[in-house]
């Protein structure tokens, strides 16, 4: 009898890790060939977990006793097939995943895989207690100068038409309501009086992740590095040759490894945030002749933003709203201990280097604090306690989101480019994208103005008072 110190004995042959993996893959491949390839094509279905379990049992049945003890743990690998692959596990990606499972016609009908490369968002929350979003209903207070007053009036009119309880305040009314504000240079203010405020985004992210896991959504930590697609050439009404692409396979590179796993799929949803432009390029988007639809890129790129936390014992009280100054500086209270959180978006000339996440503290001293101190005199004596930097998906075209399918890569959908507003718009956008995937058109909310084609057509969707 052969005795193996490492590996498994099978028919007198020692199976070490690589050989055992090969046997496992061979058995799975034979199962695939027997059943036919395809993701639910022709009405057939294929269950990776069930198939893997059967293969393990078959191998175990010819091993010399003992229980199944794999030498190679495959739990970190994604499935070899998924109906939908969502690239990006932030709030937008999780919202799309939630609505796909919520709206599926039959429970378990759609296999959804979320691929997330950032391990800080890949935390297990199975069996975690219900999460409190810590909603603070103190409202938003937006200040406008004389030059911005007309735009603010127009915005508030639209908000009221949609049912929002928002009021306009004169400088005198503003001083009476919030005596800690210096109203110099303020012509008008808008204030949300109910059902408006802020919450903890991390709690929302983890709560969504916990929910979609309970609905059967699969997760994988890794990076999408390649798409395998097929092409179809056809003529349009003008006689021009148009090439349509369809993605059939996504390659997912495992974290800290050269290993990658191919995942066959029917739909890819690009919710990769600041890196969604790069993901689009991997699919060939924007690589055609300049000035054509095929040559139109997804204009989404990373932008770095700083957030500062400061302490000020004499600062505004507990009912302080989130304040957006005429200068673009903003702040809100953070907790109960006279701490405040805020910052300011830089101008195009001030944009920081996105190559790292280092915080520029001089930016606060030179570009943020002077505006805060001018508007809130108590902030003259504030002390910065901490700060951090993060990326968001900046749409260089019109700073608004991109929603829905690509016109040429027909099974890639977008939910990205929200330029800092993705958290607020994620529930509605997730439903809209899921409806588009499942029904072929927007159902609850018509988001057609935000389709990719507007970049080629030059049709900007501009929004004012963007923080």
C-alpha positions in Angstrom: 0.0 0.0 0.0 1.2 3.5 -0.8 1.3 6.0 2.0 1.1 9.7 1.2 2.3 12.2 3.7 0.7 15.0 1.6 -2.1 14.4 -0.9 -4.8 11.8 -1.3 -4.4 8.2 -2.4 -6.6 7.2 -5.4 -6.1 3.8 -7.1 -2.5 3.6 -5.9 -1.7 7.2 -7.1 -0.9 10.1 -4.9 -3.2 13.1 -5.8 -1.6 16.3 -4.6 -3.3 19.7 -4.7 -2.9 20.4 -8.5 -3.8 16.9 -9.6 -6.9 16.9 -7.3 -8.0 20.2 -8.7 -7.6 18.9 -12.3 -9.7 15.9 -11.5 -12.4 18.1 -10.0 -12.5 20.4 -13.0 -12.5 17.4 -15.4 -15.5 15.9 -13.6 -17.3 19.3 -13.6 -16.5 19.8 -17.3 -17.9 16.4 -18.1 -21.0 17.3 -16.3 -21.3 20.5 -18.3 -20.8 18.6 -21.6 -23.5 16.1 -20.7 -26.0 18.9 -19.9 -25.0 21.4 -22.6 -23.4 24.8 -22.1 -25.3 28.0 -21.6 -26.8 30.1 -18.9 -30.4 28.9 -18.8 -30.5 28.6 -22.6 -33.3 26.6 -24.1 -35.0 26.5 -20.7 -32.2 24.4 -19.1 -30.7 25.4 -15.7 -27.5 24.5 -14.0 -26.8 24.7 -10.3 -23.0 25.1 -9.5 -23.4 24.2 -5.8 -25.4 21.1 -6.5 -23.0 20.0 -9.2 -20.0 20.6 -7.1 -21.5 18.6 -4.2 -22.2 15.7 -6.6 -18.6 15.7 -7.9 -17.3 15.7 -4.3 -19.4 12.7 -3.5 -18.3 10.8 -6.6 -14.6 11.4 -5.8 -15.1 10.5 -2.2 -16.8 7.3 -3.1 -13.5 6.0 -4.7 -11.2 7.3 -2.0 -9.9 4.9 0.7 -12.2 5.9 3.5 -12.4 9.1 5.5 -14.5 12.3 4.9 -14.1 14.8 2.2 -11.2 17.1 3.1 -10.3 19.2 0.1 -6.7 20.3 -0.3 -7.8 23.3 -2.2 -10.5 25.6 -0.8 -12.6 26.9 -3.7 -15.0 29.0 -1.6 -13.3 32.2 -2.5 -13.9 31.6 -6.2 -17.0 32.9 -8.1 -19.3 30.5 -9.7 -18.5 29.5 -13.3 -21.9 30.8 -14.4 -24.2 33.6 -13.4 -27.2 35.2 -15.1 -26.1 38.6 -14.0 -22.6 39.8 -13.0 -22.6 43.1 -11.1 -19.2 44.8 -11.2 -18.9 46.8 -8.0 -20.3 46.1 -4.5 -21.1 49.6 -3.4 -24.6 50.9 -2.6 -25.6 51.2 -6.2 -24.5 47.7 -7.1 -26.3 46.3 -4.0 -29.4 48.2 -4.8 -29.5 46.7 -8.4 -28.9 43.3 -6.9 -31.8 43.8 -4.4 -34.3 44.9 -7.0 -33.3 42.1 -9.4 -34.2 39.6 -6.7 -37.2 41.5 -5.4 -38.7 41.7 -8.9 -37.8 38.2 -10.2 -40.9 36.3 -11.3 -40.0 33.2 -9.4 -37.9 32.9 -6.3 -34.4 31.8 -7.2 -34.9 32.3 -10.9 -32.0 34.7 -11.4 -28.5 34.0 -10.2 -26.8 37.3 -9.4 -23.1 37.6 -8.6 -21.5 40.8 -7.2 -17.8 41.2 -7.8 -16.1 43.7 -5.5 -12.4 44.4 -5.5 -12.3 46.5 -2.4 -11.9 44.2 0.6 -13.1 47.0 3.0 -16.6 46.6 1.5 -16.3 42.8 1.6 -17.2 42.1 5.3 -19.3 39.2 6.3 -22.5 40.3 7.9 -24.4 37.0 8.0 -26.4 36.7 11.2 -25.7 40.3 12.1 -28.4 42.1 14.0 -30.7 44.6 12.2 -28.8 47.8 11.5 -29.9 51.2 12.5 -29.3 53.7 9.7 -29.0 56.5 12.4 -31.2 58.9 10.4 -30.9 62.5 11.5 -34.0 64.5 10.3 -32.5 67.9 10.7 -32.9 68.9 7.1 -30.8 70.7 4.5 -30.2 74.5 4.6 -29.0 75.8 1.3 -27.8 79.4 1.0 -27.9 81.5 -2.2 -26.3 84.8 -3.2 -28.1 87.4 -5.3 -26.8 85.7 -8.4 -28.1 82.3 -7.3 -31.5 83.3 -5.9 -33.5 82.8 -9.1 -32.1 79.3 -9.6 -32.9 78.4 -6.0 -36.5 79.6 -6.4 -36.8 77.5 -9.5 -35.4 74.4 -7.7 -37.8 74.8 -4.8 -40.7 75.1 -7.1 -39.9 71.7 -8.7 -39.3 70.2 -5.2 -42.7 71.4 -4.0 -44.4 70.0 -7.1 -43.0 66.6 -6.2 -44.4 66.8 -2.7 -41.3 68.0 -0.7 -42.0 70.2 2.3 -39.4 72.9 1.5 -39.6 76.6 2.4 -37.8 79.7 1.2 -36.4 82.1 3.8 -35.3 85.7 3.6 -32.1 86.8 5.4 -34.2 88.1 8.2 -36.2 84.9 8.6 -32.9 83.0 8.4 -31.4 85.1 11.3 -34.5 84.5 13.4 -34.5 80.7 12.8 -30.7 80.2 13.1 -29.2 83.1 15.0 -25.7 81.6 14.7 -25.5 82.4 11.0 -24.0 85.5 9.5 -26.3 86.4 6.7 -23.9 88.7 4.9 -24.0 88.0 1.2 -27.1 85.7 1.5 -30.1 86.8 -0.6 -32.2 83.7 -0.1 -32.2 80.3 1.6 -34.1 77.0 1.2 -34.8 74.7 4.1 -36.3 71.2 4.2 -38.7 71.1 7.1 -39.6 67.4 7.2 -38.4 63.9 6.0 -35.0 65.3 5.1 -31.6 64.8 6.6 -28.7 62.4 6.6 -27.9 58.9 7.8 -24.8 56.6 8.2 -23.8 55.4 4.7 -21.8 52.5 6.1 -24.8 51.2 7.9 -26.9 51.3 4.7 -24.1 49.5 2.8 -23.9 46.7 5.3 -27.7 46.5 5.7 -28.2 46.1 2.0 -25.4 43.5 1.8 -27.0 41.5 4.6 -30.4 41.7 2.9 -29.3 40.6 -0.6 -27.2 37.8 0.8 -30.4 36.5 2.5 -32.1 36.7 -1.0 -29.4 34.4 -2.5 -27.1 37.0 -4.1 -23.5 35.6 -4.4 -20.4 37.7 -3.6 -16.8 37.4 -4.8 -13.8 39.5 -3.8 -11.7 40.1 -7.0 -11.2 42.4 -10.0 -12.7 42.1 -13.4 -9.8 42.2 -15.8 -11.3 41.0 -19.1 -14.5 40.4 -21.1 -15.0 37.8 -23.8 -17.6 38.9 -26.3 -19.0 38.1 -29.8 -19.7 40.7 -32.5 -22.5 41.1 -35.0 -22.1 43.5 -38.0 -25.2 45.1 -39.5 -26.2 48.2 -41.5 -28.3 51.0 -40.0 -30.9 53.1 -41.9 -28.1 55.3 -43.3 -26.2 52.4 -44.8 -23.4 52.6 -42.1 -22.0 49.4 -40.8 -22.7 49.1 -37.1 -21.0 46.5 -34.8 -23.0 45.1 -31.9 -21.2 43.3 -29.2 -22.5 40.8 -26.6 -20.4 39.8 -23.5 -20.4 36.1 -22.8 -17.7 35.7 -20.2 -16.2 37.8 -17.4 -12.7 37.1 -16.1 -12.4 37.7 -12.4 -8.8 38.0 -11.0 -8.6 36.8 -7.4 -7.2 39.1 -4.8 -3.4 39.0 -4.3 -3.1 36.3 -6.9 -2.4 35.7 -10.6 -5.3 33.3 -10.7 -8.5 34.3 -12.5 -11.9 32.6 -12.8 -14.0 32.9 -16.0 -17.7 33.4 -15.3 -20.1 32.9 -18.1 -23.0 35.3 -18.0 -26.0 36.8 -19.8 -25.9 40.4 -18.3 -23.1 42.6 -17.0 -24.0 45.7 -14.9 -21.3 48.3 -14.5 -21.6 49.8 -11.0 -17.8 50.1 -10.5 -18.0 53.7 -9.3 -14.8 55.7 -9.9 -13.4 52.9 -11.9 -16.5 52.3 -14.1 -14.8 54.1 -17.0 -12.0 51.6 -16.9 -14.5 48.7 -16.8 -16.2 50.1 -19.8 -12.9 50.3 -21.7 -12.4 46.6 -21.0 -15.6 45.9 -22.9 -14.3 48.0 -25.9 -16.5 51.0 -25.2 -15.0 54.2 -26.6 -12.4 52.4 -28.7 -14.0 53.1 -32.1 -13.3 56.0 -34.5 -13.4 59.4 -32.9 -16.7 61.2 -33.3 -18.7 58.0 -33.7 -20.9 56.2 -31.2 -18.4 53.4 -31.0 -15.7 56.0 -30.2 -17.7 57.6 -27.4 -16.2 56.9 -24.0 -17.9 56.6 -20.7 -16.8 60.0 -19.2 -16.5 58.8 -15.6 -13.3 59.1 -13.7 -12.0 59.1 -10.1 -12.0 62.3 -8.2 -10.6 62.6 -4.7 -12.5 64.5 -2.0 -11.5 65.4 1.5 -13.8 65.2 4.5 -12.8 66.9 7.8 -14.1 66.6 11.3 -13.6 69.4 13.8 -14.6 70.3 17.3 -16.1 73.5 18.4 -17.7 73.8 21.9 -19.4 77.1 21.0 -20.7 75.8 17.7 -24.4 75.5 16.5 -26.7 73.3 18.6 -28.3 69.8 18.1 -31.0 70.9 15.7 -28.4 72.3 13.2 -29.3 71.2 9.6 -26.7 70.4 6.9 -25.6 73.8 5.7 -24.4 74.5 2.2 -22.8 77.9 2.0 -22.8 80.2 -1.1 -19.1 79.5 -1.4 -19.7 75.7 -1.8 -18.4 74.9 1.7 -20.7 72.6 3.7 -21.0 71.2 7.2 -23.3 69.3 9.6 -23.1 68.1 13.1 -21.4 64.8 13.8 -22.8 63.1 17.0 -23.6 64.8 20.2 -20.2 66.1 21.4 -19.9 69.4 19.5 -18.2 67.8 16.6 -18.9 68.8 13.0 -18.2 67.2 9.6 -17.7 69.0 6.4 -15.6 70.2 3.5 -15.8 71.8 0.1 -15.4 70.5 -3.5 -12.3 71.9 -5.2 -12.4 73.9 -8.4 -11.0 72.3 -11.6 -7.7 74.1 -11.0 -7.6 72.7 -7.4 -8.4 69.1 -8.2 -6.0 66.9 -6.1 -3.9 64.0 -7.4 -6.0 60.8 -7.4 -2.9 58.6 -7.2 -3.3 58.2 -3.4 -5.7 58.9 -0.5 -3.5 61.3 1.4 -5.3 64.3 3.0 -4.2 67.8 2.2 -4.7 69.7 5.5 -3.7 73.0 4.0 -6.8 72.7 1.7 -8.9 73.0 4.8 -6.9 75.9 6.2 -6.9 77.9 3.0 -10.0 76.9 1.1 -12.6 75.7 3.6 -12.1 77.2 7.1 -12.2 80.9 5.9 -15.6 80.4 4.4 -16.9 78.5 7.5 -15.6 81.1 9.9 -17.1 83.9 7.8 -20.6 82.3 7.8 -20.5 80.8 11.3 -18.5 83.2 13.5 -18.2 80.5 16.3 -16.1 78.4 13.9 -13.3 80.9 14.2 -12.0 78.8 17.2 -12.7 75.3 15.7 -10.0 72.6 16.0 -9.7 69.9 13.4 -9.6 66.4 15.0 -9.5 64.1 12.0 -9.9 63.9 8.2 -10.0 61.3 5.4 -10.0 61.2 1.7 -12.1 59.1 -0.7 -13.0 58.6 -4.3 -16.2 59.2 -6.1 -17.3 58.6 -9.7 -17.2 62.0 -11.3 -19.0 62.4 -14.6 -17.0 64.9 -16.5 -19.7 65.5 -19.1 -22.6 66.8 -16.9 -22.0 65.5 -13.4 -25.1 63.3 -13.5 -25.6 59.6 -13.5 -25.5 57.1 -16.4 -28.3 54.6 -16.3 -29.4 51.8 -18.5 -27.9 49.8 -21.4 -25.0 50.6 -23.7 -26.4 51.0 -27.3 -23.6 48.9 -28.9 -22.4 46.5 -26.1 -26.0 45.4 -25.8 -25.8 43.4 -22.5 -23.7 45.9 -20.5 -25.8 48.2 -18.3 -24.7 51.2 -16.3 -25.5 52.6 -12.9 -22.6 55.0 -12.3 -21.3 58.6 -12.7 -23.5 60.2 -10.0 -20.7 62.6 -8.9 -21.3 62.3 -5.2 -25.1 61.7 -5.2 -25.1 58.0 -5.7 -26.0 57.2 -2.1 -29.1 59.5 -2.3 -30.3 58.1 -5.6 -29.3 54.4 -5.3 -32.8 53.1 -4.3 -34.5 54.6 -7.3 -31.7 53.9 -9.7 -31.4 50.2 -8.6 -35.1 49.7 -9.3 -34.9 51.4 -12.7 -31.9 49.3 -13.9 -33.5 46.1 -12.6 -36.7 46.9 -14.5 -34.8 47.6 -17.6 -33.0 44.3 -17.4 -36.1 42.3 -16.6 -38.8 44.1 -18.6 -36.7 45.8 -21.4 -37.8 49.3 -20.4 -38.0 51.7 -17.5 -41.3 51.0 -15.6 -41.6 52.9 -12.3 -39.4 55.9 -13.1 -38.4 57.1 -16.6 -34.7 57.7 -16.5 -34.2 57.8 -20.3 -32.6 61.3 -20.2 -29.7 59.6 -18.4 -28.9 57.0 -21.0 -25.4 56.6 -22.4 -26.4 57.9 -25.8 -26.5 61.5 -24.5 -22.7 61.6 -24.5 -22.7 61.0 -28.3 -25.6 63.4 -28.9 -24.1 66.1 -26.7 -27.3 66.4 -24.6 -26.3 67.5 -21.1 -28.5 67.1 -18.1 -27.4 70.0 -15.9 -28.1 70.3 -12.2 -27.5 73.3 -10.1 -26.5 73.6 -6.4 -24.3 70.5 -6.6 -22.2 70.0 -3.4 
